[in-house]
Amino acid sequence: LAFRWFTAGGESEAAPDVVAAIEAGAPVLDVRTAGEYAGGHVAGARHVNVLDPDFRQRVDDLDRDQTVYVYCASGHRSGRAAAILEEMGFDRVVNAGGIGDLERAGAPVER
């Protein structure tokens, strides 16, 4: 478990596939800080900072049977978040990497 916390969790998908899923309404979590989120985030993303102590409680209402997409600035924190979600029993979690990759692939970003 400790090793998993420091390594990336979740599956990966090509950015265009992630963008298509997000645009189709898949749940997406922005796990960056509040300041980063305020500076621009994927449209419709739910902000839940992975470093907040109440992270688990704040994501507990998500459907564990639905694919959840998580992203951050580079993919590192989203990997940590994905590992936590998997530990919590989520069936499929995709580490969508960094917001820059998603934006370049066409994800709508709100600023």
Order of alpha helices (4+ residues) and beta strands (2+ residues): alpha-alpha-beta-alpha-beta-beta-alpha-beta-alpha-beta-alpha-beta
